[in-house]
Amino acid sequence: MTSKMKQPAYLISACLAGQPVRYDGKAFQHQALQLLIQQNKAITACPEMLGGLSCPREPAEIRGGSAQDVLAGRAQVITAQGLDVTQEFLDGAYKTLALVQKNHIQIAVLKENSPSCGSNMIYSGCLNGNKIAGMGITAALLRQHGIQVMSEQEFLNA
């Protein structure tokens, strides 16, 4: 008799799982998220790294619209030095979607405030530290495909 390996139920932003992949090379560790990974109930990904960006990297923010506008080609993701990294963010979002679909994942726990992963809040696009209501590009794409997306705060407070 063969047993099937259980599919992971969650995708977790790699930076929330202790992997130093944030733009500044730092990471977060949340015990509840670590436990899901240890129990093989979750996999991790960093959309920005999947899109080909390095670590550390310049901070970047969505400019000229929303994540939906970026997905539709009407807005861009620009770094602090003015470099357009829109394609890398799009590539990472679509690679993350493919990973989620391949693993039949229905819930993503993503890093709030990120231009990729923010599910409720992102930075304003002015690179001044101000936040606005909005989603990151990966979060928006996953939601468009029926994936439940939540921030780490929403997950940890549930």
N, C-alpha and C positions, 0 to 999 in steps of 0.2 A: 504494500500500500504506500503510495507516495503522498506526501503532504505538500500543499501549495504554500509558498511563502506569502505571508500577509503583506498586502500593499500598504505603503505608508499613507496615512490619512491627511498629513499636513505638509506643506512646504513652508519653511521658515527662512527668513532673511539670514544669510550666513553671518552677518555682523552681530545678530542677536544671539547667535550660538557660539560666541567666543572666537570666531574666526576674524583675524585682523584685516578686514577687507574694506572698511569704510574709507571714504576719500582721504581721511587723515591717518590711515593705517591703524586705527584703533578698533576695538570691538566691545561688545556688551556681553554679559553673561547673566542669563535668567535661569534659575534652577528648574522651573517648571518646563521651559523649552528644552533644556539639556536632557531632562528626563524623557521627553518624547523621543528625542534622537536616540538615546541609549536603549529605549524599548523598541526601536525600529518602527516607530509610529510617525516619523517625520524625516524628511530630507531637507537639505539646505541648498541655497543658491544665492549668488550675488548677481543681479542682472547687469550691473555696471561692469563687473569683471567678465561676465559671459559675453558682453558686447565688445570686449577688447580693450577696455580702459585699464590703465596701470594702477598700482597701489604703492605708495600714496598717489593721489591725483588732485588736481585743482578742484575746488568746489565749483559746482555748476548748478544753474537754476533754469527753470522754464521761463522763457520770455516771449511775449507777444500773444499770449493766450493760455489755454488750459492743456492738460494732458491729451484730451480728446482732439484739440487743435493740432498738437504735435503729431498724433497718430494720423490725422487727415492732411498733414503737410502744410498747415497754416501757421505754425509756431515753431520755435527752435529751443534747443537746450544750449546755453552758452556758459563758458567757464568765466572765472574772475578775470582772466586775461583776455577775454573776448573770443576765445576759440569755439567754433561751432562743433559740438559733440553730439548733435542730434542723431546722426546715423548710428553711433555706438549705443546710445540709449534705446533706440528702436530695435537694433539687433539684439541687445540684451533682453528686452521685453519679449520679443518673439521667441528667443531661445528658452526663456523661462516658461512661456506658455507651452512650448513643445515638451519641456520636461514635466510640467504639471499634467498635460494630457497623456503623455507616455505612461505615467505612474498612476493615472486615474485619481488624482488628488482633487478634492473639492473645497479645501480650506487653505488659505495662505495667510500666514502671520508675518506681516511685513513692517519694516522700520518706518515709523511715523516721521514726517517732515522731509523725507527724502524725495528728490525729483523723480526717482524711479519707483519707490515703494510707499510713499505716503498714501494713506487711505482716507484721511480726513483733513490733514493740514500739510502744506508744503511751504517752502520759502517763497517770498513774494516775486522773485525774478530781478530784484534790484540789488542783490548781494549786499544788503544792509542789515541782515539778521532778522528782519521782520517776516512773520509768517502770515499766511492767508488760508482760508478754507479752500481745499482742492485736493486732487489726487495726483500721485506720480504716474508716470507713463506705464510702468509694468502693472501697477494696481488697476489702472483704468482698462488696460487690455485684458487682464484676467477677469475683471467684472463683466466686460463685454462678452466674454465666453462662458459666463455662468458660474464662475468660481467665486466662492465667498471670500472676501478679503477683509482682514481686520488688522488693527495696529497691535503692537505688543501690549499697550495699556489695556485695550479692549479684551485681549486674550487673558492677561494676568488678572483682570478685575472680574472676569466672568464667573 
